[in-house]
């Protein structure tokens, strides 16, 4: 396994940006699932699902904040054209 010191600054920023994008997408999916569950009738099973999803969302938001602290605000990458 390689060490993080083997990454250039640009590679590290790309990795951080990828992680932040993944976490943003995951957060949106969880928020949508939470919204759908809240529309359903109240049941014990639904309440348990809400608790699990809310906990997952909280942990995800903690990760996002942690990784965002490493993000260089001046680093820009155009993902649309990067892999073309």
MMTF fields as JSON, N, C-alpha, C and O atoms, coordinates in Angstrom:
{
  "mmtfVersion": "1.0.0",
  "mmtfProducer": "UNKNOWN",
  "numBonds": 335,
  "numAtoms": 336,
  "numGroups": 84,
  "numChains": 1,
  "numModels": 1,
  "chainsPerModel": [1],
  "groupsPerChain": [84],
  "chainIdList": ["A"],
  "bondAtomList": [4, 2, 8, 6, 12, 10, 16, 14, 20, 18, 24, 22, 28, 26, 32, 30, 36, 34, 40, 38, 44, 42, 48, 46, 52, 50, 56, 54, 60, 58, 64, 62, 68, 66, 72, 70, 76, 74, 80, 78, 84, 82, 88, 86, 92, 90, 96, 94, 100, 98, 104, 102, 108, 106, 112, 110, 116, 114, 120, 118, 124, 122, 128, 126, 132, 130, 136, 134, 140, 138, 144, 142, 148, 146, 152, 150, 156, 154, 160, 158, 164, 162, 168, 166, 172, 170, 176, 174, 180, 178, 184, 182, 188, 186, 192, 190, 196, 194, 200, 198, 204, 202, 208, 206, 212, 210, 216, 214, 220, 218, 224, 222, 228, 226, 232, 230, 236, 234, 240, 238, 244, 242, 248, 246, 252, 250, 256, 254, 260, 258, 264, 262, 268, 266, 272, 270, 276, 274, 280, 278, 284, 282, 288, 286, 292, 290, 296, 294, 300, 298, 304, 302, 308, 306, 312, 310, 316, 314, 320, 318, 324, 322, 328, 326, 332, 330],
  "bondOrderList": [1, 1, 1, 1, 1, 1, 1, 1, 1, 1, 1, 1, 1, 1, 1, 1, 1, 1, 1, 1, 1, 1, 1, 1, 1, 1, 1, 1, 1, 1, 1, 1, 1, 1, 1, 1, 1, 1, 1, 1, 1, 1, 1, 1, 1, 1, 1, 1, 1, 1, 1, 1, 1, 1, 1, 1, 1, 1, 1, 1, 1, 1, 1, 1, 1, 1, 1, 1, 1, 1, 1, 1, 1, 1, 1, 1, 1, 1, 1, 1, 1, 1, 1],
  "groupList": [{"groupName": "UNK", "atomNameList": ["N", "CA", "C", "O"], "elementList": ["N", "C", "C", "O"], "formalChargeList": [0, 0, 0, 0], "bondAtomList": [1, 0, 2, 1, 3, 2], "bondOrderList": [1, 1, 2], "singleLetterCode": "X", "chemCompType": "L-PEPTIDE LINKING"}],
  "groupTypeList": [0, 0, 0, 0, 0, 0, 0, 0, 0, 0, 0, 0, 0, 0, 0, 0, 0, 0, 0, 0, 0, 0, 0, 0, 0, 0, 0, 0, 0, 0, 0, 0, 0, 0, 0, 0, 0, 0, 0, 0, 0, 0, 0, 0, 0, 0, 0, 0, 0, 0, 0, 0, 0, 0, 0, 0, 0, 0, 0, 0, 0, 0, 0, 0, 0, 0, 0, 0, 0, 0, 0, 0, 0, 0, 0, 0, 0, 0, 0, 0, 0, 0, 0, 0],
  "groupIdList": [1, 2, 3, 4, 5, 6, 7, 8, 9, 10, 11, 12, 13, 14, 15, 16, 17, 18, 19, 20, 21, 22, 23, 24, 25, 26, 27, 28, 29, 30, 31, 32, 33, 34, 35, 36, 37, 38, 39, 40, 41, 42, 43, 44, 45, 46, 47, 48, 49, 50, 51, 52, 53, 54, 55, 56, 57, 58, 59, 60, 61, 62, 63, 64, 65, 66, 67, 68, 69, 70, 71, 72, 73, 74, 75, 76, 77, 78, 79, 80, 81, 82, 83, 84],
  "secStructList": [7, 7, 7, 4, 4, 4, 1, 7, 2, 2, 2, 2, 2, 2, 2, 2, 2, 2, 2, 2, 2, 2, 2, 2, 2, 2, 2, 2, 2, 2, 2, 2, 2, 2, 2, 2, 2, 2, 2, 1, 7, 7, 7, 2, 2, 2, 2, 2, 2, 2, 2, 2, 2, 2, 2, 2, 2, 2, 2, 2, 2, 2, 2, 2, 2, 2, 2, 2, 6, 6, 7, 7, 6, 6, 7, 7, 7, 7, 2, 2, 2, 2, 6, 7],
  "xCoordList": [0.848, 0.0, 0.888, 1.869, 0.526, 1.267, 0.869, -0.182, 1.713, 1.448, 0.89, 1.084, 0.208, -0.378, 0.706, 0.431, 1.911, 3.002, 3.435, 4.159, 2.996, 3.301, 2.424, 2.668, 1.402, 0.506, 1.041, 1.553, 0.911, 1.229, 0.091, -0.971, 0.311, -0.721, -1.969, -3.089, -1.772, -2.911, -3.674, -4.905, -2.955, -3.608, -4.403, -5.509, -3.828, -4.515, -5.798, -6.833, -5.742, -6.926, -7.99, -9.181, -7.574, -8.541, -9.224, -10.436, -8.443, -8.994, -9.996, -11.07, -9.641, -10.552, -11.832, -12.928, -11.703, -12.878, -13.779, -15.003, -13.179, -13.972, -14.726, -15.907, -14.042, -14.675, -15.833, -16.902, -15.623, -16.682, -17.869, -19.016, -17.61, -18.714, -19.498, -20.729, -18.788, -19.467, -20.334, -21.493, -19.774, -20.521, -21.738, -22.785, -21.613, -22.746, -23.861, -25.036, -23.491, -24.489, -25.147, -26.368, -24.339, -24.866, -25.81, -26.859, -25.446, -26.298, -27.638, -28.681, -27.622, -28.868, -29.752, -30.963, -29.164, -29.941, -30.575, -31.738, -29.814, -30.34, -31.44, -32.474, -31.232, -32.255, -33.543, -34.636, -33.426, -34.617, -35.328, -36.556, -34.563, -35.163, -35.845, -36.925, -35.214, -35.827, -37.14, -38.136, -37.138, -38.36, -39.476, -40.626, -39.15, -40.158, -40.694, -41.897, -39.815, -40.257, -41.157, -42.112, -40.864, -41.671, -43.083, -43.995, -43.272, -44.605, -45.473, -46.7, -44.837, -45.573, -46.242, -45.903, -47.188, -47.836, -46.813, -45.862, -47.028, -46.11, -46.241, -47.326, -45.121, -45.057, -43.736, -42.823, -43.644, -42.409, -41.266, -40.14, -41.566, -40.544, -40.039, -38.84, -40.96, -40.578, -39.729, -38.748, -40.096, -39.323, -37.897, -36.943, -37.754, -36.423, -35.616, -34.422, -36.264, -35.589, -35.152, -34.049, -36.02, -35.679, -34.462, -33.562, -34.444, -33.32, -32.022, -30.998, -32.058, -30.861, -30.393, -29.204, -31.318, -30.952, -30.448, -29.503, -31.069, -30.623, -29.224, -28.419, -28.937, -27.591, -26.576, -25.482, -26.938, -26.06, -25.801, -24.673, -26.839, -26.7, -25.773, -24.936, -25.917, -25.069, -23.594, -22.723, -23.323, -21.946, -21.379, -20.209, -22.207, -21.791, -21.436, -20.433, -22.237, -21.971, -20.683, -19.95, -20.403, -19.142, -17.954, -16.966, -18.05, -16.988, -16.804, -15.675, -17.903, -17.828, -17.075, -16.184, -17.429, -16.764, -15.275, -14.435, -14.967, -13.558, -12.778, -11.7, -13.291, -12.576, -12.558, -11.596, -13.6, -13.655, -12.541, -12.07, -12.123, -11.04, -9.723, -8.841, -9.586, -8.379, -8.493, -7.51, -9.654, -9.902, -9.308, -9.534, -8.556, -7.983, -9.04, -9.403, -9.543, -10.62, -10.189, -11.039, -8.899, -8.436, -8.266, -8.069, -8.34, -8.179, -9.466, -10.541, -9.351, -10.513, -10.227, -9.124, -11.219, -11.099, -12.439, -13.491, -12.397, -13.6, -13.796, -13.207, -14.63, -14.823, -15.469, -15.258, -16.253, -16.918, -15.903, -16.109, -14.823, -13.831, -12.602, -11.779, -12.46, -11.253, -11.019, -9.888, -12.04, -11.901, -12.146, -12.22, -12.273, -12.496, -11.196, -11.185],
  "yCoordList": [-1.181, 0.0, 1.236, 1.319, 2.186, 3.438, 4.343, 4.16, 5.313, 6.271, 7.559, 7.853, 8.305, 9.56, 10.538, 11.427, 10.391, 11.273, 10.998, 11.799, 9.868, 9.55, 10.334, 10.316, 11.021, 11.818, 13.24, 13.831, 13.767, 15.184, 16.005, 15.465, 17.293, 18.168, 18.143, 18.102, 18.167, 18.122, 16.813, 16.806, 15.704, 14.394, 14.317, 13.777, 14.863, 14.861, 15.68, 15.266, 16.829, 17.665, 16.975, 17.088, 16.269, 15.51, 14.451, 14.255, 13.779, 12.76, 13.372, 12.816, 14.51, 15.199, 15.609, 15.432, 16.156, 16.572, 15.385, 15.496, 14.254, 13.042, 12.599, 12.257, 12.609, 12.213, 13.147, 12.694, 14.439, 15.403, 15.239, 15.358, 14.969, 14.743, 13.494, 13.499, 12.426, 11.196, 11.459, 11.048, 12.143, 12.408, 13.295, 13.113, 14.24, 15.096, 14.275, 14.442, 13.404, 12.545, 11.629, 11.475, 11.025, 10.114, 10.867, 10.343, 12.085, 12.884, 13.163, 13.067, 13.506, 13.772, 12.533, 12.629, 11.386, 10.143, 9.851, 9.454, 10.049, 9.8, 10.803, 10.427, 12.068, 13.082, 12.774, 12.962, 12.307, 11.929, 10.744, 10.724, 9.761, 8.598, 9.002, 8.506, 9.906, 10.403, 11.118, 10.916, 11.946, 12.674, 11.711, 11.911, 10.68, 9.682, 8.938, 8.69, 8.578, 7.867, 8.742, 8.251, 10.013, 10.931, 11.087, 11.464, 10.801, 10.896, 9.682, 9.746, 8.589, 7.36, 7.447, 8.3, 6.553, 6.483, 6.098, 5.363, 6.603, 6.318, 4.856, 4.37, 4.194, 2.832, 2.696, 3.501, 1.683, 1.44, 1.141, 1.598, 0.377, 0.028, 1.284, 1.441, 2.158, 3.404, 4.265, 4.863, 4.333, 5.121, 4.573, 5.343, 3.263, 2.652, 2.995, 3.282, 2.966, 3.324, 4.788, 5.119, 5.655, 7.075, 7.277, 8.054, 6.578, 6.692, 6.262, 6.931, 5.15, 4.649, 5.64, 5.951, 6.135, 7.077, 8.409, 8.99, 8.886, 10.137, 9.992, 10.92, 8.841, 8.573, 8.513, 9.068, 7.843, 7.753, 9.143, 9.465, 9.953, 11.303, 12.134, 12.884, 12.004, 12.73, 12.34, 13.208, 11.055, 10.584, 11.046, 11.417, 11.02, 11.472, 12.96, 13.373, 13.747, 15.18, 15.446, 16.382, 14.644, 14.774, 14.495, 15.229, 13.442, 13.13, 14.257, 14.63, 14.801, 15.887, 17.074, 17.628, 17.46, 18.59, 18.309, 19.192, 17.096, 16.717, 16.815, 17.41, 16.249, 16.267, 17.658, 18.027, 18.42, 19.762, 20.632, 21.556, 20.35, 21.1, 20.926, 21.779, 19.845, 19.588, 20.159, 20.175, 20.615, 21.079, 22.472, 23.392, 22.602, 23.887, 24.64, 24.19, 25.773, 26.48, 27.024, 27.36, 27.114, 27.621, 26.508, 26.79, 25.249, 24.116, 23.911, 23.768, 23.897, 23.698, 22.559, 22.441, 21.736, 20.67, 20.527, 20.533, 20.401, 20.23, 18.733, 18.15, 18.121, 16.665, 16.246, 15.128, 17.136, 16.802, 16.504, 15.599, 17.256, 17.055, 16.285, 15.888, 16.067, 15.417, 14.024, 13.693, 13.222, 11.837, 11.668, 10.537, 12.743, 12.658, 12.662, 12.596],
  "zCoordList": [0.0, 0.0, 0.0, 0.739, -0.837, -0.893, 0.262, 0.877, 0.547, 1.617, 1.024, -0.155, 1.848, 1.368, 0.914, 0.107, 1.409, 0.991, -0.444, -1.036, -1.013, -2.411, -3.388, -4.595, -2.87, -3.707, -3.853, -2.902, -5.052, -5.235, -4.631, -4.319, -4.468, -3.918, -4.795, -4.285, -6.131, -7.057, -6.964, -7.001, -6.843, -6.724, -5.424, -5.39, -4.358, -3.072, -3.161, -2.638, -3.811, -3.951, -4.806, -4.517, -5.847, -6.655, -5.797, -5.884, -4.977, -4.087, -3.114, -2.886, -2.547, -1.63, -2.354, -1.821, -3.565, -4.327, -4.652, -4.585, -5.004, -5.268, -4.016, -4.081, -2.889, -1.629, -1.294, -0.885, -1.464, -1.162, -2.096, -1.666, -3.363, -4.306, -3.931, -3.952, -3.589, -3.18, -1.954, -1.91, -0.962, 0.264, -0.011, 0.61, -0.921, -1.285, -1.934, -1.605, -2.842, -3.502, -2.482, -2.474, -1.626, -0.597, 0.338, 0.714, 0.713, 1.589, 0.927, 1.574, -0.344, -1.075, -1.105, -0.905, -1.349, -1.372, -0.015, 0.06, 1.046, 2.397, 2.722, 3.276, 2.387, 2.65, 1.892, 2.428, 0.659, -0.112, 0.526, 0.61, 0.974, 1.631, 2.932, 3.251, 3.683, 4.917, 4.619, 5.313, 3.595, 3.226, 2.847, 3.238, 2.098, 1.715, 2.927, 3.018, 3.858, 5.06, 5.918, 6.519, 5.977, 6.8, 6.251, 6.987, 4.968, 4.37, 4.691, 4.602, 5.06, 5.357, 6.733, 7.553, 6.96, 8.263, 9.33, 9.064, 10.524, 11.622, 12.051, 12.373, 12.043, 12.561, 13.299, 13.116, 14.125, 14.862, 13.898, 14.093, 12.867, 11.88, 11.159, 10.93, 10.813, 10.141, 11.052, 10.609, 12.316, 13.286, 13.408, 13.518, 13.387, 13.452, 12.198, 12.285, 11.041, 9.787, 9.81, 9.377, 10.314, 10.418, 11.321, 11.001, 12.437, 13.368, 12.716, 12.86, 12.002, 11.32, 10.261, 10.183, 9.45, 8.395, 8.956, 8.422, 10.017, 10.627, 11.211, 11.14, 11.782, 12.311, 11.166, 11.273, 10.081, 8.92, 8.335, 7.963, 8.257, 7.736, 8.626, 8.123, 9.916, 10.862, 10.688, 10.639, 10.595, 10.414, 9.077, 8.986, 8.05, 6.735, 6.772, 6.189, 7.439, 7.539, 8.317, 7.994, 9.324, 10.052, 9.135, 9.155, 8.336, 7.378, 6.384, 6.067, 5.891, 4.914, 5.501, 4.857, 6.711, 7.348, 7.565, 7.39, 7.941, 8.156, 6.858, 6.837, 5.778, 4.505, 3.888, 3.214, 4.11, 3.547, 4.126, 3.462, 5.34, 5.962, 5.19, 5.281, 4.443, 3.658, 2.241, 1.501, 1.872, 0.511, 0.292, 1.078, -0.776, -1.163, -1.973, -3.06, -1.475, -2.179, -3.543, -4.368, -3.786, -5.079, -6.107, -7.289, -5.677, -6.591, -7.372, -6.79, -8.684, -9.548, -10.514, -11.048, -10.727, -11.713, -12.419, -11.779, -13.709, -14.514, -14.741, -15.651, -13.905, -13.973, -15.284, -15.755, -15.871, -17.137, -18.241, -19.05, -18.271, -19.338, -18.863, -19.687, -17.58, -17.044, -17.625, -17.983, -17.722, -18.183, -19.675, -20.155, -20.409, -21.848, -22.587, -23.816]
}
